[in-house]
């Protein structure tokens, strides 16, 4: 078995109005001028777990993301997977 660390970023799909991001953009713009400011709100999850190999780890974390972490109707997710040393 190998140890893996997965980071899963979950956010609203581009077609869904991101009210938190709009509020953040307004607040930042009232504080400081940032060129071409774009904001997106979301959640980040970090999981460490054991799996037989990288493909097994990818399949397991994808299932977790699709079934638990993200609502596929309005959200999308991105997975970053790395093998842990030790």
C-alpha positions, 0 to 999 in steps of 0.5 A: 500500500502507498500513502496519498494526499488528495486536495479537492477544490469544489466551486460553483459551475460558471453558469451558476451565480456565485454570490459570495464571489460577487460580494468578495469582489465588491469588498476588495474593490472598495479597499484596493484597486486590483487589475482584472480582478476575478473572484471565485468562492469554494471549498477545499478538502484535504484527505490522506489515505492508503491505496494500492497505486495511483490509479486506485487512489484516483478512482477512490478520491473521484468517487468521494468527490462526486458522491460526497463533496460536490453537488454535480448539478451546480458544482464542479471539482478539481483533484490534485493527488500526490504520493506521500513519502513516509 
